[in-house]
Amino acid sequence: MNLNTKQVTWNQNRGVGFLTFPALERLPFLSHAFSTRLGGVSQQEFSSLNLAFGRGDSDRNVLENYRRICAAVGLKADSMVSSAQVHKTVVRRVGRQNCGEGFTKPQMEGVDGLITNEPGVTLVTHHADCVPLYFADPVRKAVGLSHAGWRGTAAGMGAETVRSMVREFHSRPQDLICVIGPSIGPCCFEVDFPVYEVFAGMKDLSPQDWTREDGGGKYHIDLWQVNRRILMSAGVPDQNIFISGFCTQCHPDLLFSHRASHGKRGGLSAFLALRGNSDAD
C-alpha cells in the first residue's frame, strides 16, 4: 500500500494492517505500532479492527481485536497498560505490575501519557483524530507514549512527557527520538474562534506560521507543527522529531476518524514497548 509519506510504513501480518514509523524502526530496543481499521472482527461502523471500549461494540470483540493486533505486531496481549484519557497532561510511570490495567484490570483515571523503562510493558493510548506522541530514549532505554488532543496540545502535553522522562529516568531531551503520529492534519482541522484564540495566544511558538484564517469565523490549525514546536521548546532537537504526515480524516477507509464519521466510529490505538519479555512467543 502506498501511503504517500516517507515517515510511515504499511505492515500486514496475520491479516491485520498496522502502521510503523521508520524513525522508530531504526531503534532495535523497542517495538511499536499504530493500528488501522483492517483485520478485526467488529461490524458496521466499528468495522473491523475497533480498539475502543464503550462505544457500542461488544467488549468481547474489542478484546479479540487487541489479541489480533498484538499477535501481528509481536507483543503479548497481557503486557498492555492503557491510558485513561481526559485531554489533560498527566503522565504516569508504569511497570510490570500495571500490565493488564484497562483491559483485564481496573485502570487509573485521568492519565493521558504513559512512560516506562521496563521491558515486558506495552504502553497503549487511544485515538480517532487526536495526536499520538511517541518518545524513545536510546541512551537510558526508556519510552513514552502520550495522547494529545487539541486541549492537551495547547497545554503542552509533549513537553510534560519530556519532563516526566527527565525526572523519572534521567533522560536528556537532546537524546530523545520523537514521532508525531497519524491524526487530523492541517488540511482538515478547522476550528471556531474560541479554539483558535487559545492557540493564537501561544506567541512564543509563532502561531502565525501554523494557523490560517478561512473567513466566517473559521480557522485551520496545524497540530503537527504545534506539537513539534512544543517538543523543541522542551529541548528535543528538531532533527530528532518526525511528523508522520498522515491525516486520519483524509483516510476514513484505513483509519477511524471522529470528524469524518460524525462520531459513529470505532477507535485506533498506539502501541510502544521495550523489547524483552513483551515479545510474543
Buried (B, 14 or more C-beta within 10 A) or exposed (E): EEBEBEBBBEBEBEEBBBBBBEBBEEBEBBBBBBBBBBBBBBEEBBBBBBBBBEBEBBEEBBBBBBBBBBBBBBBBBBBBBBBBBBBBBBBBBBEBEBBBBBBEEEBBEEBBBBBBBBBBBBBBBBBBBBBBBBBBBBEBBBBBBBBBBBBBBBBBBBBBBBBBBBEBBEBBBEBBBBBBBBBBBBEBBBBEEEBBEBBBEBEEBEBEEBBEEEEEEEBBBBBBBBBBBBBBBBBBBEEBBBBBBBBBBBBBEBBBBBBBBEEEBBBBBBBBBBBBBBBEE
